[in-house]
Amino acid sequence: MRDVARVAGVSTKTVSNVVTGAFTVRPETRERVEAAIRELDFVPNLSARELRNGRTGIIGVALPDLDTAYSAELLHLLVESAHRRGFAVQIEETASRPERERELISRAQAHRVDGLILNPIRLEDTVVTTLAHLPPVVVIGEVEQHAADSAIVDNRAAAAEVARFVISRGARRIAVMGGSADGAGLRTATSRIRFAGVTDAVAAAGIALDPLLTVAPETWHTASAAEAMERLIARGRAFDAVIAFTDSLALGVLSALHRHGIRVPDDVLVTGFDNVELSRFTTPSLTTVDFGLDRIAESAVGMLVERIEGVDLPPRALAHPFRIIERASTAS
């Protein structure tokens, strides 16, 4: 670090700030330091740093299902944000194995990772609310808890806004992909909350939500959504809009509708959630809800690093705004 500082004409503390991201450095200074790092092939000695401050330089990230576009984009943003702060990332998948969350907590308590970002799918499955002493933890997603910091969005309000949007475009017989009126598909906090939001909006508009137009696929993957949409179409009930609870589900909806010659948006409006990259490239392009995944990732990592650094505050819940991105799947 002294060599880098000498070449860049800065102090070793400034080099440390650039490497760890602990403090903001002016862009022109950062560029000089990064140029010196490249010139000297400098690699931070994380083992030495661990010996000095008792940390590993690693944070754990656990998402429910890594096999979705949403998880891939969120994970990419979390990793980039962590790296900017000098942390590596250990990744785990927890949806079908909620006990893995407890294993990650144990690793943090044993100081094998410095902290955790968790995305539990149900309150009853998470260990965050059952432990008396938590390591540094940040929770993202819809599970309401008050034991750890949270990066949250108002999914109920977002789902209600989407329902009001399609109603404003003339929809009256609204199908739901991702939750069902009989509760069969309401196995996650996300599906429960988003279904409640849709229900709020249609009730306020004086519209009855037909139970036969609500369907819960076995998983929130595109193939499962396409199969579930086939079942819904086979019921023979007319519908003029489909609210899908993720963009991946919406892609399966679009595929099934196309196979049956049902035109979007001429015959049926279709919306998704999450505004992942693929939503811009579907045919037609997909109207969706944008939660600002980059902001969620940045605030989650930022809060976690503060906890790792010893910030002593009551658990915080940072709420992030949402907006509807209007595209061709709901064009007038």
N, C-alpha and C positions, 0 to 999 in steps of 0.2 A: 504494500500500500504506500510505503514511503517513496518507492520508485515511481509509481503512478502519480503521486502528488508532485514529485519533482518535475516530471515531464509535462504535466498539465499546469504547473504553476499555481497549485492550490495547497491547502493543508491536508494532512491525512484524515482529519475529521470530515472534511468535505468529501473525500473519496469514500469514506465509510458511509456517509449519508446517501451518496449516489448508489452504492452497492446494496444497501439495506432498505432504502426508501423510507427510512425512519423520519427524515425531515425533508422539506421541500428545498430544492436547489434550483437556482436560476437556469433557464434553458441553455443559455450560452455557456455557463459553467459546466453543466451536465454534459454538453457536447464535447467540451475539451477533455473532461475526465474519461468519457466513453471512448474517445479517440485514443487516449493514452492507454486505456485498458486493452484495446485492440492491438495497438502497436507493441505492447509488452507481453501479449498473451496472458494477461493476469487472470487467475482463477481464485476467487475467495476461498480461504481455508475455513470451511464450515466446522470442521472438527475442532480447530483452535477456538473458534467463536463459542462453541458449545462448552469447552472447558472453562472459558472466561465467565460466561453468564448462565451456565447450567441449562441451556436450551439446545434443542436438536436442530432447529432451523427447518422443521417439518410441521405442516399442519395436515390434519386428516379431513377429507371431504366424503360424505356418504350421501348418495342420492338413491331414490327408490328403484329406478329402472334406467340403466345406462343405454338401453337399446331404443332410445327415442331421440328425435331431433331436438326437442326441448332440453333434454339432459346433456346432449352433446354440446349445444351452444352455451348452456349455463356453465358446464364444466370448463370449457375453453376459457370463458371469461374469468372464472374463479382462479384458474391456474395462472393466467396472465396477470391478474391483480396481485396474487400471492408472490409471483416472481419479481414484480416491480418492488415489492417490499423485502426481497431477499429470502423468501421462504420457498421450499419445495413442497410438493403436494402428494400425499398418499391417498389413493382412491379406493372406495368400497361401494358395493351395491347392497341394498338392504331390503327391498320390497318383499321378497319371498322369505327372507331370513332376518326378521327384526332383531333377533338375538345378536346379530353382528354389530348393532348399535352399542350394545352393552360391552362387546369386546373392544370396540374403539374407545369407549369411555375408560375401560381398564388400561388401555395403552397410554392414554393421556395421563391417567392417575399415576402410572408407573414412569412417567416422563420419557416415554418412547416417541411421543409426538407432543408438540407444544400446545395444541388446541384443536378444536373440531368445529366443522360446519356440518350440521345435520339437517336433513329434509325428511322428517318422519311423515308417514302417510296417514296414521291414525293416532289419536291421543292415547288410546288404550295399549298401543304397541310401543310407545316411546318410553325410555327409561329416564328421560330428562326430568320428569315430574316426580320420580320415585326416589331419587338419590338425595341424601341430606347435603352432601358436599360435591359440587361439580367442578371439574377442571374448566379452563376457558372454553366456552361453548357459545356458538351462535346458531339459532334455528331459523331456517327459511321455509316458506310454505304456509299452509293454511292451519296447521295444528295450533290451537290457542293454548299458550302456557305462559307462566309468569316466573319461571325459575331461571331463565337464561335470556340473553339478548336475542331479539328477533328482527329479521328483515321481512316485512309483510306487505301484502296488497289486499285490498278489499274485494275479494272474489265475489261476494254476494252482490255488491253494488255493480261490479263489472258485468256479471251475468244478467242482472236486471236491466242494465243499460243496453246490452245486446238485444235482449228481448224487446225492449221498447223501440229500438232501432228498426228491427224487422217488421214490427207492428206498424211503425210510421211509413214503411214501404208497402203496406197493404196486406201483410201476412195476417191470417186469422187462424189457420190450422197449423200449429207449430209442432214440429217433431224435435225430440231431444236425443242426441247421441252422447251417451256417457253417464246417464242416470235414468232410473225408471220410477214410475209412480208407486210400484209395489215394494220399493226399497231393495230389490234384488241387486241392483248395481251400485248402491250407495255404500260401498265398502271403504271408501277413503274420505278424508276430510274435504278434499277438493271436490269430489262428485257431490257430496252432501250439500256443501255450501253453494256451489254453482247451480245445482238443481233448485235450491231454495230461492236463489235470486231470480231465476226464470219464473218460478211459481209466483213470486211477489209481483212481477211486472204484468204477467198475463191476468192475474186476479184483479189488479188495479185497472186494467183495461176492460174488464168485464168479459174476458174470454175464458172459456173452459179449456184446460189442458187435457187432451184425450189420453188416457192411460195407454191405449194401444199405439200411440205415436211416441212413446218413450221407450228407449231401448238401451240396455247396458251390455256392451261387448265384454267378452271374457278378459281381455287385456286392453290397454289403451294404445294398441299398435294399429297400424293402417290396415293390415290384413283382417284383424278381428273386427274393425269398424265396417269394412266392406261386407263381411259375412253377416254382421248384425243388421246392416242396411238391407241386405237381401231379405232377411226375415221380416223386417218392417214393411218393405214393399209387398211381400207375399200376403200380408194381412189385408190388403185391399182397401185401406183407409186413405182417403185423399189428404194430402198435406201440401202446403205452399211455402214452407220454410223449414230448414234444419239447422238447429243450433248445436254444433259439435263442441265438446268441452276441451279439445286440444286441436291444434292444426294437423297433427298426425291422424286423428280421428276424421277430421274433415276431408283429408285426402282420400280415405277409404270411402267416405260418403260420395264424393265426386265421382270416383271410379264406378261405384254401383249404379248411380244415377245415369251415367253415360252408357253403361251396358244395357240399360232398359230404355234408352232413348228419351230420358227425361232431361229437358234442357235447363241449364243454369246460366243466367238467372230468369229466363223467360217463363219457365214453369215453376221453378222452386228456387228460393233464395238459400244460400248456404253461408254460414259463418263459422269461424274457428276461434281459438284462444292461443296466445303466446307470441304471435308474430315472429315465428322462426323463419329462417331464410327461404325455405322451400315454399312458403305461403305466397311469395311474390311470383313464383314460376309455375304454379298450378294452372290448369286450363279449365275455366277462366281463373284469373288470379283471385286470391282468397281474401275476403273481408275478415278481419280478425281483431282481437284485443291485444294491444301492446302494453306490457307491464314495464318495459325498460329493463331488460335483463342485465344490461351493462351496469345500470345504477344499483340494482339489487346485489350483483356480485361485488361491486366496489364497496358498498356499505357493509355487506356481510364480512368481507375480509378486513375492512378497516376496523369494525367493532371488535373482531377477534384479536387483531394485533394489539389493540388498546388493552384488552383483557390480559393478553400475554405479557404486555409491558407493565401490568400491575395497576391499571386504572380501577379505582374503587368507587363504583356507582351502583345504584339499584339497577336491576335488569331493565333494559330499554327495548322499546318496540318502535322501530323506524318504519313508518308507513310510506309506500311508494305510489305515486299516481298512476292511473291507467288512461288509455285513450283508444277509441275505435279507429282502426285503419280501414277506410272504405276502399274497396277494390271492385273488380268486375263481377264477382259472384253475387253481389247485391245491387247491381246497377239498375237504375230505373228503366 
